[in-house]
Amino acid sequence: MPPASDPPRTSSPPFIPPPSPPPTIKPSSNDIESTTSLPPRRRALLPGFTNPPSIRTFLRHNAHDISTQLLCLLTAYILYQFCPPIMPRHFPFYPGIEKTAWGMKHSKPHMAEYITTNVSAVTSFAVPAAIMGVYAVWWERKFQGANAALIGLGYALSTATLFQSFIKIFVGGLRPHFLTLCLPAIPPSTPGLPGAAGVEYFTPKQVCTASGKPVKEAQMSFPSGHACAAFAGFGFLALWLNAKFKVLSRDVRGRDPVEYHEENAEEMQKTNQTQRVHHWKLVLFVAPWCIAVVLALSKLRDAWHHPVDIVFGALVGTAFAHMAYKMVYRSVYDSRMNHVPLGGVSGERVDVERKEV
């Protein structure tokens, strides 16, 4: 009987080590979606963005715009502090002129400013930036929208400040307290330019016995820098509020323009043009303009500006607010897209494709 053969040996499978667990990624403090361990209610109270870029990416895409804004502000500061008035300011002068209408208009007492230049500048930027920033990090949570709002605000304020500084230096004007600071000498040491009815016109260098920075600033009344900054900053905020809450246009519920197509335009027109806008939205929209008016008109109360200085400064600030808003958002007043920022963090052009009917 043949011996029993051993059972065939089966080869054991090769040993495969278990996969190592993925590395633990520490949640970013800026990314609100990364804090998934928190309950939803507590997570809603935390500020943050859903798509924040790195600091390096932010600086790479925004450093140029930030640098030009700072350069505008630095140039405006140098012009205001160190550059003398370019074009001479001629004004009538003779004994007893302080009793005339022109003399009383330019011989107001020199009072301290109710709202200083630094306070006006900081307020015109800080308050709008704080409001838009709080909305961005607690409500909208989109970095792209916050970046567009703050960059646009900087556009408006920095460029308007440089613009009005050039006008002050080249054109300027005599402030309401000019004669109080000038202390003109009677009779003048040099003859002036002859005018009508034998009235002679002089420059401040010819008749002013005082000198220095106060006399120089007394010749830079036009336009009002307070009004320009206030209407640039708070005007931009008003346009931003109008876009977010659809105050002066049809309410399309903040829909993206990609979702707005011609096939439903008629239906949206029927449903939205008949909807009344709530009054609280009007109050919200008017509030920034009211603050701007108060800041600007304070210069009438302290006798630092004439009405024409304030009106022109307000127009300049409002114009730059509109231009800056259009440069960072797709529209100013079109409710379909005035809440949509242009481009991404880098500001590159974005083409929105529409469906054809």
C-alpha positions in Angstrom: 0.0 0.0 0.0 1.5 3.3 -1.0 2.2 5.8 1.7 -0.3 8.6 2.1 0.9 11.8 0.5 0.9 15.0 2.5 -1.9 17.5 1.8 -0.8 20.3 -0.5 0.5 23.3 1.2 -1.3 26.6 0.5 0.8 29.7 0.3 -0.3 32.4 2.8 -1.1 35.9 1.3 1.6 38.5 1.8 1.3 40.8 4.8 -0.2 44.2 4.0 0.2 46.7 6.8 -3.0 48.7 7.6 -3.2 52.2 6.2 -2.0 54.9 8.5 -4.7 57.4 9.6 -4.7 60.7 7.8 -2.9 63.5 9.5 -5.0 65.7 11.7 -5.4 69.1 10.1 -5.9 71.9 12.6 -8.9 74.1 11.7 -8.1 77.5 10.4 -9.4 80.3 12.6 -10.5 82.2 9.4 -12.4 79.4 7.8 -15.8 79.1 9.5 -16.6 75.8 7.8 -13.6 74.1 9.4 -15.1 74.3 12.8 -17.5 71.4 12.3 -17.2 70.2 15.8 -19.1 73.2 17.1 -22.9 73.2 17.3 -24.5 75.2 14.5 -25.8 77.9 16.7 -22.4 78.5 18.3 -20.7 78.3 14.9 -23.1 81.1 13.6 -21.9 83.4 16.3 -18.2 83.1 15.2 -16.8 85.5 12.7 -15.1 84.2 9.6 -15.2 83.4 5.9 -16.1 80.2 4.1 -13.4 80.7 1.5 -10.5 82.8 2.9 -7.3 82.9 0.9 -3.9 82.7 2.5 -2.2 85.9 3.5 0.4 85.4 0.7 -2.3 85.0 -1.9 -4.1 88.1 -0.6 -1.0 90.2 -0.7 0.0 88.9 -4.1 -3.4 90.0 -5.6 -4.0 93.2 -3.7 -0.6 94.6 -2.9 -0.6 96.8 -6.1 -3.9 98.4 -5.3 -3.1 98.9 -1.6 0.2 100.5 -2.6 -1.3 103.0 -5.0 -3.9 104.0 -2.4 -1.2 104.6 0.2 0.8 106.5 -2.4 -2.2 108.8 -3.2 -2.7 109.5 0.5 1.0 110.2 1.0 1.1 112.6 -1.9 -2.0 114.4 -0.7 -0.4 114.8 2.8 2.9 116.2 1.3 1.0 118.6 -0.9 -1.2 119.9 2.0 1.6 120.2 4.5 4.6 121.5 2.5 3.4 122.9 -0.8 2.5 126.6 -0.8 -0.4 127.9 -2.9 0.5 127.9 -6.6 -1.8 130.5 -8.0 -1.9 133.9 -6.2 -5.1 134.8 -4.5 -6.0 138.4 -5.2 -8.5 140.2 -3.1 -9.7 143.8 -2.6 -8.3 145.7 0.3 -8.7 149.3 1.5 -9.4 151.0 4.8 -12.8 150.0 6.2 -13.2 147.0 4.0 -14.0 144.9 7.1 -17.3 146.7 7.2 -18.3 145.7 3.7 -20.1 142.5 2.6 -16.8 141.0 1.4 -15.0 142.0 4.5 -17.6 140.6 6.9 -17.6 137.4 4.8 -13.8 136.9 5.3 -13.3 138.3 8.8 -15.1 135.7 10.9 -13.4 134.7 14.2 -10.8 131.9 14.0 -12.4 129.1 16.0 -11.2 125.6 16.7 -12.6 122.9 14.4 -15.6 121.1 15.7 -14.5 118.0 13.8 -10.7 118.0 13.0 -9.3 116.8 9.7 -7.9 113.6 11.2 -11.1 112.7 12.9 -13.0 113.3 9.7 -10.6 111.2 7.6 -10.6 108.3 10.1 -14.4 108.4 10.6 -15.0 108.5 6.8 -13.1 105.2 6.4 -13.4 103.4 9.7 -17.2 103.6 10.1 -18.1 102.3 6.6 -15.3 99.7 6.8 -16.6 98.4 10.1 -20.2 98.1 8.9 -19.2 96.3 5.7 -16.7 94.1 7.6 -19.2 93.1 10.3 -21.8 92.2 7.6 -19.1 90.2 5.7 -17.8 88.1 8.6 -21.0 87.5 10.4 -23.7 87.4 7.7 -22.4 87.0 4.2 -19.2 85.1 5.0 -17.7 85.5 1.6 -14.2 86.9 1.4 -14.6 88.0 -2.2 -17.4 90.4 -1.3 -15.6 91.8 1.7 -12.4 92.3 -0.3 -14.3 94.2 -3.0 -16.1 96.4 -0.5 -12.9 97.5 1.4 -10.8 97.9 -1.7 -13.5 100.0 -3.4 -13.8 102.1 -0.3 -10.1 102.7 -0.4 -10.3 103.6 -4.1 -12.9 106.3 -3.4 -11.3 107.9 -0.4 -7.7 107.9 -1.5 -8.3 109.2 -5.0 -10.8 111.8 -3.9 -8.4 113.0 -1.2 -5.6 113.5 -3.8 -8.0 115.1 -6.2 -9.2 117.8 -3.8 -5.6 118.4 -2.5 -4.5 119.4 -6.0 -7.4 121.8 -6.3 -6.6 123.3 -2.9 -3.0 124.0 -4.0 -3.7 125.3 -7.5 -7.0 127.0 -7.0 -7.9 127.3 -3.4 -9.7 130.2 -1.9 -9.8 132.5 1.1 -11.4 131.0 4.2 -14.1 132.9 6.2 -11.5 133.8 8.9 -8.8 134.9 6.4 -8.6 138.5 7.4 -8.5 137.6 11.1 -5.3 135.5 10.6 -3.8 137.7 7.8 -3.8 140.9 9.9 -3.4 143.1 6.8 -1.4 146.3 7.0 -2.9 149.6 6.1 -1.7 151.1 3.9 0.0 148.3 1.9 3.7 148.5 1.3 3.3 147.9 -2.4 0.7 148.9 -5.0 -1.9 146.4 -6.0 -3.7 145.6 -9.2 -6.2 148.4 -10.1 -9.9 147.4 -10.2 -13.2 149.1 -10.7 -14.0 152.3 -8.8 -10.4 152.7 -7.8 -10.2 149.6 -5.7 -6.9 147.8 -5.7 -6.4 144.1 -5.4 -3.5 142.5 -3.4 -2.1 139.1 -2.7 -1.5 137.8 0.9 2.2 138.3 0.6 1.7 142.0 -0.1 -0.5 142.9 2.8 -0.5 140.2 5.5 1.6 141.0 8.5 1.3 137.5 9.9 2.9 134.5 8.2 3.4 130.8 8.6 1.1 127.8 8.3 -2.1 129.5 9.6 -2.0 132.1 6.8 -1.2 129.4 4.3 -4.1 127.2 5.4 -6.4 130.3 5.3 -5.9 130.4 1.6 -7.0 126.8 1.0 -10.7 127.0 1.5 -11.8 125.5 -1.8 -12.9 122.7 -1.9 -13.8 121.3 1.5 -11.7 118.2 2.3 -14.2 117.2 5.1 -17.1 117.2 2.6 -15.1 115.3 0.0 -14.0 112.6 2.4 -17.4 112.3 4.0 -19.3 111.9 0.8 -16.7 109.6 -0.7 -16.7 107.2 2.3 -20.3 107.3 3.4 -21.5 107.7 -0.2 -19.8 104.4 -1.0 -21.4 102.8 2.0 -24.8 104.0 0.9 -24.3 102.5 -2.5 -23.2 99.2 -0.9 -26.3 99.2 1.4 -28.5 99.9 -1.7 -27.0 96.9 -3.4 -27.3 94.5 -0.4 -30.9 95.5 0.5 -32.2 96.6 -2.9 -33.6 100.0 -1.7 -33.8 101.9 -5.0 -34.5 99.1 -7.4 -36.4 95.9 -7.9 -35.9 93.3 -5.2 -34.4 90.2 -6.9 -33.5 88.6 -3.6 -29.8 88.9 -4.2 -29.8 86.4 -7.1 -26.7 85.8 -9.0 -26.7 87.2 -12.6 -26.0 83.7 -13.9 -29.4 82.7 -12.7 -31.1 85.7 -14.3 -32.1 84.8 -17.9 -34.2 86.5 -20.5 -36.8 83.7 -20.4 -37.9 84.7 -16.8 -37.3 88.4 -17.1 -41.0 89.2 -17.8 -42.2 87.1 -14.9 -39.7 88.8 -12.5 -40.8 92.2 -13.8 -44.4 91.4 -13.0 -43.7 90.1 -9.5 -41.1 92.6 -8.4 -42.1 95.9 -9.8 -45.3 95.9 -7.8 -43.6 95.1 -4.5 -43.3 98.0 -2.2 -40.0 98.6 -0.5 -40.2 98.8 3.3 -39.5 102.1 5.0 -36.7 100.8 7.2 -34.6 100.3 4.0 -35.0 104.0 3.1 -33.8 104.9 6.6 -30.9 102.6 6.2 -29.9 104.0 2.9 -30.3 107.7 3.9 -28.3 107.3 7.2 -24.8 107.4 5.6 -25.8 110.5 3.5 -27.1 112.1 6.7 -23.8 111.5 8.5 -21.9 112.9 5.5 -24.0 116.0 5.5 -23.4 116.6 9.2 -19.6 116.1 8.8 -19.6 118.5 5.9 -21.8 121.2 7.3 -19.8 121.3 10.6 -17.3 123.4 8.6 -20.0 126.1 8.2 -20.6 126.3 11.9 -16.9 126.7 12.8 -16.4 129.2 10.0 -13.7 127.2 8.1 -15.5 127.0 4.8 -18.0 128.7 2.5 -21.1 127.0 1.2 -19.6 126.7 -2.3 -16.6 124.8 -0.8 -18.8 122.3 0.8 -21.1 121.8 -2.2 -18.2 121.2 -4.6 -16.4 118.9 -2.1 -19.6 116.9 -1.7 -20.0 116.5 -5.5 -16.3 115.4 -5.8 -16.7 112.8 -3.1 -20.0 111.5 -4.5 -18.5 111.2 -8.0 -15.5 109.2 -6.7 -17.8 107.0 -4.6 -19.8 106.0 -7.8 -16.7 105.5 -9.9 -15.0 103.3 -7.2 -18.1 101.3 -6.7 -18.4 100.6 -10.5 -14.7 99.5 -10.5 -15.2 96.7 -8.0 -18.9 95.7 -8.6 -20.7 94.7 -11.8 -23.1 97.7 -11.6 -24.1 100.6 -9.4 -27.9 100.7 -9.5 -28.8 97.6 -11.5 -30.3 95.3 -8.9 -29.5 92.2 -10.9 -25.8 92.5 -10.4 -24.9 95.5 -8.2 -24.1 93.1 -5.3 -21.8 90.9 -7.4 -18.1 91.8 -7.1 -15.9 92.0 -10.2 -13.4 89.1 -10.5 -11.9 87.2 -7.7 -9.4 88.2 -5.1 -7.1 89.2 -7.9 -9.6 91.4 -9.6 -9.3 89.6 -12.9 -12.1 89.9 -15.4 -14.9 87.3 -15.1 -17.1 86.6 -18.1 -20.6 85.6 -17.1 -22.2 83.3 -19.7 -25.9 83.7 -20.2 -28.2 81.1 -21.6 -29.6 81.8 -25.0 -33.3 81.5 -25.6 
